[in-house]
């Protein structure tokens, strides 16, 4: 340890570690949590040989709960740091990078330490894509689980670099915005340290692969630092910046899921969001947790062009959003979309009215995110493979996780080779993909659902740092079929503005041409059956209403009943016909004049074409 450190005290204005104008390094600690309780506060410096020096703060130089000092002759590359409060070692809540000495899932044998960032990063001409919600297709993933499985075939598994290697795949799929589960520094072994059953701790920590850890990161965290274990270069700040830069070069966005634990200062939350926006060029945030300062986030200038996704927005704060904002950058979940679509797809009664309302819902001031599956709950494949959750491996006697999954196993619990059951499951999965990807809101799918990834019936895989929690990149006929259908639905959405309008469709004939922008049909044209027991509907999208008179028009026939039905279609102008382009049942039927067959529990899509147009 350097014996001649030149220490200077002053009254600070902001927390964190940063360079002063005179070239010295400032170490400023926010002791709000310990204010009025602590007797001793100070800085701990560690050199590369493990030796430490403790330098106390001076109370007379405090500003509120902020205490600081600067050191002018410190070799930053040779030192790490923490703070101390009495006998407790405290990590810097504003720290921008931290050391990690063990593998993921193995408890550290000593406190992690802060790193002082010194390297510059060349962003070149990096620009955020700023893709409007109506033109976005969102894709959620966990950085570790996304590429840890051997089938991922990436070099740097479970890291930011692994995600970079998959960007071309995501681009080809049609994804515009990648939503990353927590990538800030969190202690994945926290659940082990706080376990009330120490008898099982030794078993769980015998190996990293078998450890029961919190892989998701929804817990107390160090919100200013990228997670060190997610970097293959032992430099998480560099690794994450390279990921953002690589995504932007491909015209894709990076959105971060931030979960704020209870009791955080709202000012701290604001600073964290602004920091990642400025320092890492991220494109937005999915924000959840406690004590969220909605109003301040909505009014923050730095975040005005960032995507801001909330589960909901309290009414008093939602009133701050203009009816027609210059830039619609705020979004929230589309009501009960997740459960309603699940129930409707498995033929529950009383769902049709809410289904068509949710599919059409698209406010002008707040975008709505449509999803049926996410990191929590069943994967899309498991939704139609299991009726009961199978969380036994979580160590909580299967009491954890949601019991109301609205799932259906198609006649047999678990995996099977029976052809008719797998066909039924593929049909149900395709139905969901159709609803999510052609709904008016912004679609969001979770990693692996685009090809039928399974979590083996675990609907709360937060601690599954193993093949149950990882994405298995299967390449069998089932996976290829689902992947192909997903690509087709994304392509159909993005090719046709009528499916991704900025403003909600009005169900009226805006062009005075005889066709509303969106109309509903049943067993008779223009007369849908919206009764409690109805499970079938026809939806006609008239493309020219999107502002382009040459845009395509489509009829989507939906039949969730367990019996085949025929639905009426509106009469077309002379020389035009309905041409089927997709059918989730995989079966043909015989169409009649102004009527189409829709097989049981399936969706079919017809495109309006000129007679003789045989394009595929």
Residue pairs with C-beta under 8 A, 6 or more apart in sequence:
1 45
1 47
1 51
1 52
1 53
2 47
2 73
2 74
2 75
4 73
5 45
5 53
5 55
5 71
5 73
5 74
6 24
6 71
6 72
6 73
7 55
7 69
7 70
7 71
8 24
8 69
8 70
8 71
8 72
9 57
9 58
9 61
9 68
9 69
10 61
10 68
10 69
10 70
11 61
11 62
11 63
11 68
12 26
12 28
12 63
12 66
12 67
12 68
13 63
13 66
14 28
14 66
15 28
15 29
15 30
15 66
15 93
15 94
16 26
16 28
16 92
16 94
16 95
16 96
16 224
17 25
17 26
17 27
17 28
17 81
17 92
17 94
17 95
17 96
17 114
17 116
18 25
18 26
18 28
19 25
19 26
20 26
20 70
22 70
22 72
23 72
24 70
24 71
24 72
25 70
25 71
25 72
25 74
25 76
25 116
26 68
26 69
26 70
27 43
27 68
27 69
27 70
27 71
27 81
27 83
28 66
28 67
28 68
29 41
29 43
29 57
29 66
29 67
29 68
29 83
29 90
29 92
30 65
30 66
30 93
30 94
31 38
31 41
31 65
31 66
31 67
31 85
32 64
32 65
32 265
34 41
34 85
35 65
38 85
38 86
39 86
40 56
40 84
40 85
40 86
41 56
41 57
41 67
41 83
41 84
41 85
42 54
42 55
42 56
42 57
42 83
42 84
43 54
43 55
43 57
43 69
43 81
43 82
43 83
43 84
44 52
44 53
44 54
44 55
44 81
44 82
44 83
44 84
44 89
45 52
45 53
45 55
45 74
45 79
45 80
45 81
46 52
46 79
46 80
46 81
46 82
46 113
47 78
47 79
48 78
48 79
54 84
55 69
57 67
57 68
57 69
58 67
58 69
59 67
61 67
61 68
61 69
76 116
76 118
77 118
79 116
80 99
80 113
80 114
80 115
80 116
81 92
81 113
81 114
81 116
82 89
82 90
82 91
82 92
82 111
82 113
82 114
83 89
83 90
83 91
83 92
84 90
89 111
91 98
91 111
91 112
91 113
91 114
91 222
92 114
92 222
93 222
93 223
93 224
93 268
94 224
94 271
95 114
95 115
95 185
95 222
95 224
95 225
96 115
96 117
96 224
96 225
96 237
96 279
97 114
97 115
97 117
97 225
97 226
97 228
97 235
97 236
97 237
98 112
98 113
98 114
98 115
98 185
98 222
98 225
98 228
99 112
99 113
99 114
99 115
99 228
100 108
100 112
100 228
100 229
101 108
101 109
101 110
101 112
102 108
102 109
103 208
103 229
104 144
104 158
104 188
104 208
104 213
104 229
104 465
105 188
105 189
105 208
105 209
105 211
105 213
105 465
106 189
106 205
106 208
106 211
107 189
107 192
107 193
107 205
108 187
108 189
112 185
117 237
119 235
119 237
119 238
121 237
121 238
121 241
123 241
123 245
123 281
124 245
126 244
126 245
126 248
126 281
127 248
128 248
128 253
128 281
128 283
128 305
129 176
129 248
129 251
129 252
129 253
129 283
130 283
130 305
131 176
131 177
131 251
131 253
132 328
132 502
133 307
133 328
133 331
133 367
133 442
134 362
134 367
134 442
134 500
134 501
134 502
135 176
135 494
135 500
136 176
136 177
136 253
136 442
137 174
137 175
137 176
137 177
137 437
137 442
137 443
137 445
137 490
137 493
137 494
138 175
138 176
138 177
138 178
138 179
138 255
138 369
138 442
138 443
138 444
138 445
139 170
139 173
139 175
139 177
139 178
139 179
139 444
139 445
139 446
139 447
140 179
140 180
140 181
140 257
140 374
140 375
140 444
140 445
140 446
140 447
141 163
141 178
141 179
141 180
141 181
141 446
141 447
141 471
142 180
142 181
142 215
142 216
142 375
142 447
142 469
143 158
143 159
143 160
143 162
143 163
143 180
143 181
143 183
143 227
143 230
144 158
144 159
144 215
144 229
144 230
144 465
145 158
145 215
145 447
145 469
145 470
145 471
146 152
146 158
146 162
146 163
146 166
146 447
146 471
147 154
147 156
147 157
147 158
147 159
147 162
147 163
147 165
147 166
147 471
148 157
148 158
148 470
149 157
149 467
149 470
149 471
149 472
149 473
151 472
151 473
151 474
151 475
152 162
152 166
152 471
152 473
153 473
154 161
154 162
154 165
154 166
155 161
155 162
155 165
156 162
156 165
156 232
158 229
158 230
159 230
159 231
159 232
159 239
160 183
160 226
160 230
160 231
160 232
160 236
160 239
160 240
160 242
160 243
161 231
161 232
161 233
161 239
161 242
161 243
162 232
163 178
163 180
163 243
164 242
164 243
164 246
167 246
167 247
167 250
167 252
168 250
170 178
170 252
171 250
171 251
171 252
172 487
173 450
173 483
173 486
173 487
173 490
174 487
174 490
174 491
174 494
175 252
175 490
176 251
176 252
176 253
177 252
177 253
177 254
177 255
177 283
177 284
177 307
178 247
178 252
178 253
178 254
178 255
179 255
179 256
179 257
179 286
179 309
179 444
180 254
180 255
180 256
180 257
181 216
181 217
181 257
181 375
182 216
182 217
182 218
182 221
182 227
182 256
182 257
182 258
182 259
183 217
183 226
183 227
183 230
183 240
183 256
184 217
184 221
184 222
184 223
184 224
184 225
184 226
184 227
184 256
184 258
185 221
185 222
185 225
185 226
185 227
185 228
185 236
186 214
186 217
186 219
186 220
186 221
186 222
186 227
187 193
187 219
187 220
187 221
188 213
188 214
188 215
188 217
188 229
188 465
189 205
189 211
189 213
189 214
190 214
190 219
190 220
191 212
191 213
191 214
191 463
192 201
192 204
192 205
192 211
192 212
192 213
195 201
200 395
203 210
204 210
204 211
204 212
204 395
205 211
208 465
209 465
209 466
210 466
211 465
212 394
212 395
212 463
213 463
213 465
214 462
214 463
215 461
215 462
215 463
215 464
215 465
215 469
216 375
216 462
217 227
217 259
218 259
218 288
218 289
218 462
219 259
219 261
220 261
221 259
221 261
223 258
223 260
223 268
223 272
224 272
224 275
225 236
225 237
226 236
226 237
226 239
226 240
226 280
227 236
228 234
228 236
230 236
230 239
230 240
231 238
231 239
231 240
232 239
233 239
240 280
241 280
241 281
243 254
244 254
244 280
244 281
244 282
245 281
247 253
247 254
248 254
248 281
253 283
253 284
253 307
254 282
254 283
255 282
255 283
255 284
255 285
255 286
255 307
255 309
256 276
256 282
256 284
256 285
256 286
257 285
257 286
257 288
258 272
258 273
258 285
258 286
258 287
258 288
258 289
259 288
259 289
260 269
260 287
260 288
260 289
260 290
260 291
260 292
261 289
261 290
262 289
262 290
262 291
263 290
263 291
264 290
264 291
266 291
266 292
266 293
266 296
269 291
269 292
269 293
269 297
270 293
270 296
270 297
270 300
273 285
273 287
273 297
273 300
273 303
274 300
274 302
274 303
276 282
276 285
277 302
277 303
277 306
278 302
282 306
283 306
283 307
284 306
284 307
284 308
284 309
284 329
285 306
285 307
285 308
285 309
286 309
287 297
287 308
287 309
287 310
288 310
288 311
292 310
294 310
294 313
294 314
294 317
295 316
295 317
295 320
297 303
297 308
298 308
298 317
298 320
298 321
298 330
299 320
303 329
304 327
304 329
305 327
305 329
306 329
307 329
307 331
308 329
308 330
308 331
309 331
309 332
309 369
310 330
310 331
310 332
310 333
311 332
311 333
312 332
312 333
313 321
313 330
313 332
313 366
318 366
321 330
321 365
321 366
322 365
323 364
323 365
324 364
324 365
325 365
328 364
328 365
328 366
328 367
328 502
330 365
330 366
330 367
331 366
331 367
331 368
331 369
331 442
332 366
332 368
332 369
333 368
333 369
333 371
334 358
334 361
334 368
334 369
334 370
334 439
334 441
335 358
335 361
335 368
336 354
336 358
337 358
337 368
337 370
337 371
337 372
337 441
338 371
338 372
338 374
338 377
339 404
339 406
340 351
340 354
340 355
340 358
341 355
341 358
341 372
341 432
341 435
341 436
342 372
342 383
342 405
342 406
342 407
342 432
343 351
343 406
344 351
344 352
344 354
344 355
344 535
344 560
345 428
345 431
345 432
345 435
345 560
346 406
346 407
346 408
346 428
346 560
347 535
347 560
347 561
347 562
347 601
348 406
349 532
349 533
349 535
350 532
350 533
351 535
352 530
352 534
352 535
352 537
353 530
355 537
356 520
356 537
356 539
358 370
358 439
358 441
359 435
359 438
359 439
359 440
359 539
360 440
360 504
360 505
360 507
360 518
361 368
361 440
361 441
361 504
362 368
362 440
362 441
362 501
362 503
362 504
362 505
363 504
364 502
364 503
364 504
367 441
367 442
368 440
368 441
368 442
369 441
369 442
369 444
370 435
370 436
370 439
370 441
370 442
370 443
370 444
371 436
371 443
371 444
371 445
371 446
372 380
372 383
372 432
372 435
372 436
373 379
373 380
373 383
373 432
373 445
373 446
373 449
374 444
374 446
375 446
375 461
376 401
376 402
376 459
376 460
376 462
377 401
377 402
377 405
377 459
377 460
378 386
378 389
378 405
378 407
378 455
378 457
378 459
379 446
379 448
379 449
379 453
379 454
379 455
380 429
380 432
380 433
380 445
380 446
380 449
380 452
380 453
381 425
381 429
381 449
381 452
381 453
381 454
382 407
382 454
382 455
382 456
382 457
382 458
382 459
383 405
383 407
383 408
383 428
383 429
383 432
384 407
384 408
384 409
384 410
384 424
384 425
384 428
384 429
385 409
385 410
385 413
385 414
385 415
385 425
385 454
385 457
386 407
386 409
386 413
386 414
386 457
387 405
387 407
387 408
387 409
387 413
388 413
388 457
389 398
389 401
389 402
389 403
389 405
389 457
389 458
389 459
389 460
390 398
390 456
390 457
390 458
391 398
391 400
391 401
391 457
391 458
391 459
391 460
392 398
393 458
393 464
393 468
394 400
394 401
394 458
394 460
394 461
394 462
394 463
394 464
395 463
400 460
401 458
401 459
401 460
402 459
402 460
405 459
408 428
410 421
410 424
410 425
410 428
411 421
411 424
412 418
412 421
414 457
415 454
416 422
422 478
423 586
424 601
426 452
426 478
426 481
426 482
426 586
427 584
427 585
427 586
427 601
427 602
428 601
429 452
429 482
430 482
430 485
430 584
430 603
431 560
431 584
431 601
431 602
431 603
433 445
433 450
433 482
433 485
433 486
433 489
434 489
434 556
434 582
434 584
434 603
434 605
435 603
436 443
436 444
436 445
437 443
437 445
437 486
437 489
437 490
437 492
437 493
438 489
438 492
438 493
438 499
438 556
440 499
440 500
440 501
440 504
440 505
443 490
443 493
445 486
447 453
447 471
448 471
448 472
450 482
450 483
450 486
450 487
451 473
451 474
451 479
451 480
451 482
451 483
451 486
452 474
452 478
452 479
452 482
453 471
453 472
453 474
454 472
455 461
455 464
455 468
455 469
456 468
458 464
458 468
458 469
461 468
461 469
463 469
485 582
485 584
488 582
489 582
492 499
492 581
492 582
492 605
493 499
493 500
494 500
495 552
496 541
496 543
496 546
496 551
496 552
496 554
497 543
497 546
497 547
497 548
497 551
498 505
498 517
498 541
498 542
498 543
498 545
498 546
498 551
498 552
498 553
498 554
499 541
499 554
501 546
505 517
505 518
505 541
505 545
506 516
506 517
506 518
507 516
507 517
507 518
507 519
507 520
508 516
508 517
509 515
509 516
509 517
510 516
510 517
510 545
511 544
511 545
513 542
513 544
515 540
515 542
515 545
515 553
515 570
516 542
516 545
517 541
517 542
517 545
517 546
518 539
518 540
518 541
518 542
519 526
519 539
519 540
519 542
519 570
520 528
520 530
520 537
520 538
520 539
520 540
521 527
521 528
521 537
521 538
521 539
521 540
521 567
521 568
521 569
521 570
522 528
522 529
522 534
522 536
522 537
522 538
522 567
522 568
523 529
523 536
523 565
523 566
523 567
523 568
524 568
525 568
525 569
525 570
525 571
525 594
526 570
528 534
528 537
528 538
529 536
529 537
535 559
535 560
535 561
536 557
536 558
536 559
536 560
536 561
536 565
536 567
536 598
537 558
537 567
538 555
538 556
538 557
538 558
538 567
538 568
538 569
538 596
539 555
539 556
539 558
540 553
540 554
540 555
540 556
540 569
540 570
541 553
541 554
541 555
541 556
542 553
543 551
543 552
543 553
543 554
543 608
544 550
544 551
544 553
552 607
552 608
553 607
553 608
554 605
554 606
554 607
554 608
555 569
555 570
555 578
555 596
555 605
555 606
555 608
556 603
556 604
556 605
556 606
557 567
557 596
557 598
557 603
557 604
557 605
557 606
558 598
558 603
559 565
559 567
559 598
559 599
559 600
559 601
559 602
559 603
560 601
561 600
561 601
562 600
562 601
563 600
564 589
564 597
564 598
564 599
564 600
565 597
565 598
565 600
566 592
566 595
566 596
566 597
566 598
567 595
567 596
567 598
568 594
568 595
569 578
569 594
569 595
569 596
569 606
570 594
571 594
572 578
572 608
575 610
575 611
576 608
576 609
576 610
576 611
577 608
577 609
577 610
577 611
578 591
578 596
578 606
578 607
578 608
578 609
579 606
579 607
579 608
579 609
579 613
580 591
580 596
580 604
580 605
580 606
581 605
581 606
581 607
581 616
582 603
582 604
582 605
583 599
583 602
583 603
583 604
583 605
584 602
584 603
584 604
585 599
585 600
585 601
585 602
585 604
587 599
589 596
589 597
589 598
589 599
590 597
591 597
596 604
596 606
598 604
609 615
